[in-house]
Amino acid sequence: MRWVAGAALLIALCGCNVSHRKQAATKSAGLELVLLIDVAFARPDGLYAGELRDGKPNGVAHCWPGAVQLSALAAAARVDDRWKLPLSDYAAALDAHWSVVNKVAGYDASPRPQKPDRYYDDNAWMALALLDTYAVTRNAEHLHRAKDALDFALGGEDSTLGGGIYWHEQTRQSKNTCANAPTIVACLRMTRVTGNAKYAAAAQRLYDWTRSRLRDRDGLYLDRIDVTGQIEPTKFSYNSAMMILANCEFFDATQEVKYLDDARATASAALKFWVMPASGAVEDDVPFAALLVESFLELYRRDGDRKWRTVAASAVEFARTRNVDRAGWHPPKWDTEPRQRLSEVRLIDQSAAARAMLMAEIIR
């Protein structure tokens, strides 16, 4: 049913030339990519394939790509009401990842898992995507699921290394920025929706820990610290992006300028580190780069500095026009310019690119 609806919508949009031309280019590209995903990646069980190989769906998407796809559908539904039903359908289908282990419920990396393999960051990404979903649908079940996923993520916190959330439930060997930063953002957004002070307290606690333990001198964020205290210094753009977003959310909640200043400092360092001056492309993986673009847009929404909007728009324009093959698919790296049709296409790259384009239309 979803494939039929998606195909019909694709025909309707592409066939209406006058209306199509009136849409902003980024909005059109974002919606068309969401449609392409729905047609090519959708499975009969309501989930999505994890990749295409030579044009054919392969496997099933894991939890993180699923969360990115749900967030892309939520963005699509914000600009086109026809995506509300597919959004709700996919949120329900993702219950295939839901599992209860020792009375603790959360999203597993795989659907219908044979044995538990649960990640705290997966659940933070799901909480964010479900909060986006709830903002569109106002369906209490989506908010309930978001709270459950966020509570699972918070269950990964303990006093080892002075605080912070682990990455993986079963091993608990490291505490990663990618688990802590999205949990902070989800806690602040959950506080805004529910007024529950426990999430605000958790956000502040995790923010203080992450900033003190994993922020480098240049204002960017390092990948992780393991339980021995050894730091992995690799920098991925999405880690800094999520801390920019955390600062934006704290500014909204407190109106304290120090958070906006912190967001600007990290964004300025990120601009120098990842954005290529000549092309405007972000030199990182598409799912990471897309979040950096979104963080620039959200910072612009707070401080009104057109620089951030211009940087984001240039990055999106590169993705729309140059970071795409002849079939309309995006490669794993944002700064790559495909010269031939891609033989392997990952869902997460398409979903992230689609959301970035739609967010660039939403935040103008």
Backbone hydrogen bonds, N-H to C=O, Kabsch-Sander energy under -0.5 kcal/mol:
donor,donor_aa,acceptor,acceptor_aa,energy
5,A,1,M,-2.5
6,G,2,R,-2.8
7,A,3,W,-2.8
8,A,4,V,-2.5
9,L,5,A,-2.3
10,L,6,G,-2.3
11,I,7,A,-2.4
12,A,8,A,-2.4
13,L,9,L,-2.7
14,C,10,L,-2.7
15,G,11,I,-2.1
16,C,12,A,-0.9
16,C,13,L,-0.6
17,N,15,G,-1.4
20,H,16,C,-2.8
21,R,17,N,-2.3
22,K,18,V,-1.2
23,Q,19,S,-0.9
23,Q,20,H,-0.7
28,S,24,A,-2.7
29,A,25,A,-2.6
30,G,26,T,-2.6
31,L,27,K,-2.7
32,E,28,S,-2.7
33,L,29,A,-2.1
34,V,30,G,-2.1
35,L,31,L,-2.1
36,L,32,E,-2.5
37,I,33,L,-2.6
38,D,34,V,-2.2
39,V,35,L,-2.3
40,A,36,L,-2.7
41,F,37,I,-3.2
42,A,37,I,-0.6
42,A,38,D,-0.8
43,R,47,L,-2.7
46,G,43,R,-1.7
49,A,41,F,-2.8
50,G,58,N,-0.9
51,E,58,N,-1.2
52,L,345,V,-2.8
53,R,56,K,-2.8
54,D,52,L,-0.5
54,D,343,S,-3.5
56,K,53,R,-1.6
58,N,51,E,-2.6
61,A,48,Y,-3.0
63,C,109,A,-1.8
66,G,62,H,-2.2
67,A,63,C,-2.6
68,V,64,W,-2.2
69,Q,65,P,-2.6
70,L,66,G,-2.4
71,S,67,A,-2.2
72,A,68,V,-2.0
73,L,69,Q,-2.4
74,A,70,L,-2.1
75,A,71,S,-2.0
76,A,72,A,-2.4
77,A,73,L,-2.5
78,R,74,A,-1.2
79,V,75,A,-0.9
79,V,76,A,-0.7
80,D,76,A,-1.6
83,W,80,D,-2.1
84,K,81,D,-2.1
87,L,83,W,-2.0
88,S,84,K,-2.3
89,D,85,L,-2.7
90,Y,86,P,-2.3
91,A,87,L,-2.2
92,A,88,S,-1.9
93,A,89,D,-2.2
94,L,90,Y,-2.0
95,D,92,A,-1.7
96,A,93,A,-2.0
97,H,94,L,-2.1
98,W,95,D,-1.5
99,S,106,G,-2.5
101,V,104,V,-2.7
104,V,101,V,-1.9
105,A,103,K,-0.6
106,G,99,S,-2.2
108,D,97,H,-3.3
109,A,117,D,-2.1
112,R,96,A,-3.9
120,Y,167,W,-1.9
121,D,167,W,-0.9
123,N,119,Y,-1.5
124,A,120,Y,-1.7
125,W,121,D,-2.7
126,M,122,D,-2.3
127,A,123,N,-2.3
128,L,124,A,-2.1
129,A,125,W,-2.4
130,L,126,M,-2.8
131,L,127,A,-2.1
132,D,128,L,-2.1
133,T,129,A,-2.1
134,Y,130,L,-2.9
135,A,131,L,-2.0
136,V,132,D,-1.0
136,V,133,T,-0.8
137,T,133,T,-2.8
138,R,134,Y,-2.7
140,A,138,R,-0.6
142,H,139,N,-1.2
143,L,139,N,-1.2
144,H,140,A,-2.5
145,R,141,E,-2.4
146,A,142,H,-2.0
147,K,143,L,-2.4
148,D,144,H,-2.2
149,A,145,R,-2.6
150,L,146,A,-2.5
151,D,147,K,-2.8
152,F,148,D,-2.1
153,A,149,A,-2.2
154,L,150,L,-2.5
155,G,151,D,-1.1
155,G,152,F,-0.6
156,G,153,A,-1.7
157,E,154,L,-1.5
158,D,164,G,-1.4
162,G,159,S,-2.3
163,G,160,T,-1.4
166,Y,156,G,-2.1
167,W,174,S,-1.8
169,E,118,R,-2.6
170,Q,118,R,-0.5
172,R,168,H,-1.9
175,K,225,I,-2.9
176,N,174,S,-0.5
177,T,223,D,-2.4
178,C,223,D,-0.5
179,A,176,N,-1.2
180,N,176,N,-2.0
181,A,177,T,-2.9
183,T,179,A,-0.8
184,I,180,N,-2.2
185,V,181,A,-2.0
186,A,182,P,-2.6
187,C,183,T,-2.6
188,L,184,I,-2.2
189,R,185,V,-2.3
190,M,186,A,-2.5
191,T,187,C,-2.3
192,R,188,L,-1.8
193,V,189,R,-1.7
194,T,190,M,-3.0
195,G,191,T,-2.6
197,A,195,G,-0.6
199,Y,196,N,-1.2
200,A,196,N,-0.8
201,A,197,A,-2.3
202,A,198,K,-1.9
203,A,199,Y,-2.4
204,Q,200,A,-2.1
205,R,201,A,-2.3
206,L,202,A,-2.7
207,Y,203,A,-2.5
208,D,204,Q,-2.4
209,W,205,R,-1.9
210,T,206,L,-2.9
211,R,207,Y,-2.6
212,S,208,D,-1.8
213,R,209,W,-2.4
214,L,210,T,-2.6
215,R,211,R,-0.7
216,D,214,L,-0.5
216,D,220,L,-3.7
219,G,216,D,-1.8
222,L,214,L,-3.1
223,D,232,E,-0.9
223,D,234,T,-1.2
224,R,232,E,-1.2
225,I,175,K,-2.0
226,D,230,Q,-2.9
227,V,173,Q,-2.2
229,G,226,D,-2.5
232,E,224,R,-2.7
236,F,234,T,-0.5
239,N,236,F,-1.1
240,S,236,F,-1.1
241,A,237,S,-2.4
242,M,238,Y,-2.4
243,M,239,N,-1.3
244,I,240,S,-2.0
245,L,241,A,-2.3
246,A,242,M,-2.1
247,N,243,M,-2.2
248,C,244,I,-2.2
249,E,245,L,-2.5
250,F,246,A,-2.5
251,F,247,N,-2.4
252,D,248,C,-2.1
253,A,249,E,-2.1
254,T,250,F,-2.4
255,Q,251,F,-3.0
257,V,255,Q,-0.6
259,Y,256,E,-1.4
260,L,256,E,-0.7
261,D,257,V,-2.7
262,D,258,K,-2.0
263,A,259,Y,-2.3
264,R,260,L,-2.3
265,A,261,D,-2.3
266,T,262,D,-2.2
267,A,263,A,-2.6
268,S,264,R,-2.7
269,A,265,A,-1.9
270,A,266,T,-2.5
271,L,267,A,-2.5
272,K,268,S,-1.7
273,F,269,A,-2.1
274,W,270,A,-2.9
275,V,270,A,-0.7
275,V,271,L,-1.1
276,M,274,W,-0.5
276,M,281,A,-3.1
280,G,276,M,-3.0
283,E,274,W,-3.3
283,E,281,A,-0.6
284,D,282,V,-2.0
286,V,332,P,-2.9
289,A,285,D,-3.2
290,A,286,V,-2.6
291,L,287,P,-0.9
292,L,288,F,-1.6
293,V,289,A,-2.5
294,E,290,A,-2.2
295,S,291,L,-2.3
296,F,292,L,-2.1
297,L,293,V,-2.0
298,E,294,E,-2.5
299,L,295,S,-2.3
300,Y,296,F,-2.4
301,R,297,L,-1.9
302,R,298,E,-1.0
302,R,299,L,-0.7
303,D,299,L,-2.8
304,G,300,Y,-2.3
306,R,304,G,-0.7
308,W,305,D,-1.3
309,R,305,D,-0.8
310,T,306,R,-2.8
311,V,307,K,-2.5
312,A,308,W,-2.3
313,A,309,R,-2.5
314,S,310,T,-2.3
315,A,311,V,-2.1
316,V,312,A,-2.5
317,E,313,A,-2.5
318,F,314,S,-2.1
319,A,315,A,-2.2
320,R,316,V,-2.8
321,T,317,E,-2.2
322,R,318,F,-2.9
323,N,318,F,-1.8
324,V,322,R,-0.8
325,D,329,W,-2.7
328,G,325,D,-1.6
334,W,284,D,-2.6
336,T,333,K,-1.1
345,V,52,L,-2.3
347,L,50,G,-2.4
350,Q,346,R,-1.4
351,S,347,L,-2.8
352,A,348,I,-2.2
353,A,349,D,-2.0
354,A,350,Q,-2.5
355,R,351,S,-2.4
356,A,352,A,-2.3
357,M,353,A,-2.2
358,L,354,A,-2.3
359,M,355,R,-3.0
360,A,356,A,-1.9
361,E,357,M,-0.9
362,I,358,L,-2.3
363,I,359,M,-3.0
364,R,362,I,-0.9
